[in-house]
Amino acid sequence: MRKIEDYAFIRQLKVLPFVEAIWLFGSRARGTNAERSDIDLAIVCPKANKEEWLIVEYIIQEADTLLHIDCVRFDKLAEDDRLRQNILEQKKILYERSKR
């Protein structure tokens, strides 16, 4: 089974200067996924404007996989949002920009 990190769309997201982190969550992060399970991604980009977020959405839409991708903007989730809590509990780090 192909690793999520090996997809070109992940590499495309990593080079965007406003993307601070990419986290995998859900069944693929837990290791309970089936071969055709969707890919659940949380993108951390607190400084991104609307146009920049549209770039993220376009890259996801044009991703080099036939698997469905669910992508959420983590920094827009409310502190008490259950999805936010699930992501923090399950996340597998695919990318985090080093702080300088």
Legacy VTK file of the C-alpha trace (Angstrom):
# vtk DataFile Version 3.0
C-alpha trace
ASCII
DATASET POLYDATA
POINTS 100 float
0.000 0.000 0.000
1.338 3.429 -0.951
2.372 5.715 1.912
0.522 9.032 2.122
3.835 10.901 2.254
4.719 9.558 -1.215
1.881 11.305 -3.036
2.827 14.326 -5.149
-0.018 16.421 -3.732
1.560 16.174 -0.252
4.854 17.435 -1.665
2.961 20.286 -3.384
1.310 21.283 -0.108
4.618 21.191 1.796
6.202 23.875 -0.370
3.398 26.395 0.126
4.909 29.075 2.392
1.699 29.526 4.407
1.245 25.824 5.259
2.678 25.212 8.734
1.639 21.573 9.181
-0.097 18.639 7.507
-1.573 16.002 9.794
-3.162 12.698 8.903
-6.058 11.590 11.094
-8.897 9.081 10.985
-8.602 5.416 10.096
-5.314 5.813 8.204
-3.674 7.492 11.214
-5.041 4.817 13.534
-3.933 2.023 11.189
-7.476 0.632 10.913
-8.051 1.645 7.303
-9.075 -0.547 4.410
-7.188 -0.300 1.119
-9.772 2.127 -0.295
-10.421 4.154 2.844
-10.451 7.907 2.401
-7.552 10.132 3.385
-8.351 12.526 6.241
-6.038 15.534 6.379
-5.847 18.510 8.711
-3.956 21.476 7.301
-2.582 24.099 9.692
-2.240 27.467 7.988
-3.339 30.279 10.325
-1.818 33.018 8.168
-3.423 31.896 4.893
-5.960 34.194 3.288
-8.972 33.027 1.249
-7.059 32.916 -2.020
-4.242 30.889 -0.482
-6.713 28.394 1.007
-8.208 28.033 -2.482
-4.764 26.892 -3.664
-4.814 24.164 -1.002
-8.296 23.100 -2.099
-7.214 23.016 -5.752
-4.187 20.831 -4.970
-6.440 18.445 -3.027
-9.000 18.391 -5.842
-6.309 17.567 -8.412
-4.496 15.057 -6.173
-2.693 12.117 -7.732
-5.011 9.523 -6.198
-8.460 8.109 -6.833
-9.018 7.879 -3.075
-11.406 10.425 -1.600
-9.634 13.113 0.433
-11.330 14.906 3.326
-9.391 18.037 4.143
-10.064 20.425 7.016
-8.440 23.692 7.928
-7.426 22.930 11.498
-6.864 26.532 12.599
-10.487 27.404 11.741
-11.960 24.720 14.027
-13.394 25.966 17.331
-11.505 25.029 20.507
-14.458 22.947 21.706
-15.087 21.261 18.334
-15.105 17.463 18.751
-13.371 17.055 15.371
-10.519 19.256 16.618
-10.142 17.041 19.687
-10.193 13.880 17.549
-7.494 15.278 15.284
-5.260 16.194 18.245
-5.704 12.722 19.735
-5.133 10.785 16.484
-2.837 12.919 14.376
0.110 11.499 12.535
2.469 14.257 11.465
3.127 14.236 7.733
4.811 17.638 7.746
5.584 20.444 10.184
7.489 23.546 9.185
10.502 24.066 11.392
10.287 27.215 13.484
13.160 29.610 12.943
LINES 1 101
100 0 1 2 3 4 5 6 7 8 9 10 11 12 13 14 15 16 17 18 19 20 21 22 23 24 25 26 27 28 29 30 31 32 33 34 35 36 37 38 39 40 41 42 43 44 45 46 47 48 49 50 51 52 53 54 55 56 57 58 59 60 61 62 63 64 65 66 67 68 69 70 71 72 73 74 75 76 77 78 79 80 81 82 83 84 85 86 87 88 89 90 91 92 93 94 95 96 97 98 99
